[in-house]
Amino acid sequence: MKTAVFVGEYPGYSLTFVDAQIRALLEDGNDVEIYAERKPVGRVPKPPEFLTQVKVHYELMPESFVARLKGLVAGWSWRWPAFRALNPWSFGRDAISLRSVWSAQAWPSGQYDFVLCHFGPHGRKAVLARAAGLIEGPVVTVFHGNDLYTYPKQFRFPIYKPLIEKGDLFFCISERGREQLQKMGCPGDRIEVLRMGVDTELFCPGDRKRGERVRILTVARLVESKGICTAMKAMAGIEFDYEWHLVGTGPMEEELRQEASQLGVSERVRFRGALSVAEVREELQLSDLFVLTPEEDRNGEIEGIPVALMEAMACELAVVSTRHSGIEELIEDGCSGLLAMEGDIDSVRAAIQIALADRGRREALGRAARQKVKRDFDLTFWNRRLIDRAREISREWSS
């Protein structure tokens, strides 16, 4: 089965679930090509080992219309898909802005048995590329979180209209996501839940050595929607001997450093930057408590079900999180973790205090957390589900 995978930036630190699916497709004997919008900027993650078997095609579209126009004029090669993508009656704003034209000119043509797109905007791009004749094959889109809630609000028109009309199948990572996509007009019989699971053999309990301080860990992009500022304010009011390791990078890093200083917790907070998968696993196995408290940010950005939470739970680590988006589908409060109200400093502080106060309770929560992930979020099961559905939809498409 020949498969195309549409993504944004590639490779990326936060795309471990995409890499896992590609790896599963390759191990199943499929050919895979990646259509990526851009290369990573800043610190570049270590490329996955399978990239020697996979072609990556980059779009590299300029932000400005003038730059797109100049680039197309300079590199025009008279490809038929690009001519078709110029039609404003078929491609609307995408043709007028030259976005559909650039994609059709920059990416190679290909025929595929299965086109897998992560995040709604890339699914939309894939169906437009297919309409231009650039690619052929059934388009399947995985919606995660922000792409369902915040992204569509940026536009005064129904941005997903072409995707909902022309997409062949839609996966949502949570039941809440499925409900939201139906509200947007997508027929329910074309939506299924596909969990982004974790490798429970890779992420497993380690030999946790107890230090004098309780070791708290957070792994996340340093952005507002992860609720790190709320967690920091909550921890500032806790009189307990702990150290907090923050793994990740993002635009809020300097703001969070200043906040830690103002709150008087700088000596307890360690900013660790971006780490590899192996390094993250080691951090999880060394820690006593995992804290990740997502919340809706000022722009309405909403998370899905963070894979970082699943990885922590798979390592038998007690977790504190929030009643946000689909997280309650992963964590049962008081059983497989502790949940607070999102954005509520007092509620978050109370949950963390409960976890810190009782080591036995933390260990019991951790054991239940791993069982929950093994039962409902196991990577092998969900990757097998994806491949089986890919074969089914490929057969339907070809017939």
C-alpha positions, 0 to 999 in steps of 0.5 A: 500500500502506497501512503502519503502523509501530510503534515506541517513542520517536519521533523518535529519534537511534538510529532512523536505520534506521527512518527509512530504511525509512519513506523507502523506503516513501514513495518507493515510493508507499506511505502510512505512519502511525506508532504511537509509544509516546512523544515524545523527552525531553531534546534532541529530534532534528531531525525527518526531512523526510518527517514532513510526509507521515506521521501520527504517533499517540502512545500516551503511556501512564502508568507507574503503574496508578493514572495509567492508570485515572484517565486512562481514566476521564477520557477514556473515549470508549466505543470498542469495541476498548477494551472488547474489550481489557478481557477478561482471558481474551483479554488476560491481564495486559495487560487487568488492568494496563490496558495493552491498554485504554490502547493501544486507547483512545489510538491510532486505528483503522486498516486496513493492508496491512502493519504493520511493528514494530521490536523485539519488544515493539512487535510484541507490542503490535501483535498485541494491538491487532489482537486488540482490533480496533484495527488490521487487517493482517499484522503483521511484526516486526523483532528487533534484539538486546536484545529477543531476549536481555535483555527476555524475561528480565524476565518470569516468563512467556513474554512473546512467546507472543502474538506468536509465535502470532499474528505473520505474519512475523519478521525478524532482523538476524542469523543468530544472532538467527534461531537465538535466536528459533527457540529461543524457539519461533518456527517457522523458516519464519516467520523471515527475516534482514533486514539493517539496511543503510546508504546507501553513497552518503551514507556514503562516504569523504571527504577525510581530512586527517591531523593530528598526532594519530591521530583515533579515533571512537566513535558510540554510546549511552553505556551499559554494553553498548557496552563504552566503559568497557572501550575507555577502560581499554584506551586508557589503556595505549596510548602513542601520540599520539591523540585520542578523540571520543565521540559520543552521550549516555546514562546513563553519561556522568558515570561515563565522564568520571570514569573518564577522569579517574581513568585520566589520559586526560581530555585525550585524550577529547572528549565530543561529545554527540548529533550529526545524521546529517550531523554524524556522517558528517563526523566519520567522514570526518575520523577515522582509526580507529573503535572500538566494542567491545560486550559483554554487560552485567551485566543480560545486554543484548546488541547486534545488529549496530550500524549505527554500525559499518556507517556507519564501514565505509562511510566506508572507516574501519578499525574495531576491535570485538568478537566479540559477537552478530552482529558477526562476520557484518559484520567478518571479523577481519584483513580488513575490521576487527579483532576483540577478545574482548568485555570483555577489556581486553588483547584490545581494547588489542592490536587498537587498537595494531595499528591505530594502529601501521600507517597502511597497514594501517588504510587497507587495512582501510578499503577492505575494510570499504567493499567488505564493506558495499557487498556485504552491507549496502547499504541500497537492496538491503535496503529493496527486499527489505523492500518486496517481502516487504511486498507478498507478505505483503499479498497473502497476507493479503488472499487 
